[in-house]
């Protein structure tokens, strides 16, 4: 059965969007401060303090609802553990599973119905750079909002002509919602059903016997 490379290419773009959006919690700098009062004491909290809480989270899973202007919403299941990520979504009537390893700099796009997978790479780490270097964009804390019972700091910055607004869960240092606005429109990502669990390592591995091919360069 022929693999639909357009679907695979679109899947990889979605995965990279998840990564570049969700990498905000990997920043290690923050310039904005907010003062809270606890037990009659004044506590100064920086953006770095909030994001730092996410650094200690090694394993988490959640549902990601992505809405792009002019297109229907899509829901993906995401598992993150250290340097690995697994996503599951339905595209073009097919279940598509993506397995990313940021250390090996590879992505396997796996279609269970066909027992086939395509391998692509992102050597050089360029796809991760826009948000892993967020401090270069001088992020600003512009407010506070509660989403799904989670108190969030709202952070805003502009990267390469794309305005990004992120709602960061203060307690955990993770994004709950991200809005990215570019000339072609706005993309919104919402993080739901977040669970901090120990994910088995085999969740990030292809099943035995899967036929692996290389992604055509024209489709990457």
Secondary structure, 3 states (H helix, E strand, C coil): CCCCHHHHHHHHHHHHHHHHHHHHHHCCCCCCEEEEEECCEEEEEEHHHHHHHHHCCCEEEEEEEEEECCCCCEEEEEEEECCEEEEEEEECCEEEEEEEECCCCEEEEEECCCCEEEEEECCCCHHHHHHHCHHHHCCEEEEEEEECCEEEEEEEEEECCEEEEEEEECCCCEEEEEEEEECCEEEEEEEEEEECCCCCHHHHCCCCCCEEEECCHHHC
